[in-house]
Amino acid sequence: MSEQKKRCFSHIAKLIREKRVNHPKNYSQSELSQMLGYKNGQFISNVERALCNIPLKMLPKVSQILEITPTDLKQAMLEDHQQTLENYLNYSQEATVTSYSNSGGQSSEEETGSTTTVSQVPPMPLAAKAY
């Protein structure tokens, strides 16, 4: 999974687009970008396509211009962060299981420089605690 696919910006993207399009002034992407100090509309286009996030230092200005409550901004960003964490953790577990399954309980010489036997017990789920 690529780095881009693991990161989630869909909630903030939806919120920004919805507020921009439905704003009484109906700002274009270019207008909003310029109001935020960017030279063209590509920045807001990237945000609305969920390719990147709004920089934290821009949040107060975005909130003011688009009349988004800080609570709504925070909620969208927290949902994106939660999804990002799930994506990373799920990918990490899938990679571990795939690696373990493909290695037959051994790591390859290419990976470590020497062959070492890995325990035949699969890795413990992240949510479980060892006692």
Secondary structure, 3 states (H helix, E strand, C coil): CCHHHHCCCHHHHHHHHHHHHHCCCCCCHHHHHHHCCCCCCHHHHHHHCCCCCCCHHHHHHHHHHHCCCHHHHHHHHHHHHHHHHHHHHHHHHHHHHHHHHHHCCECCHHHHCCCCECCCCCCCCCCCCCC
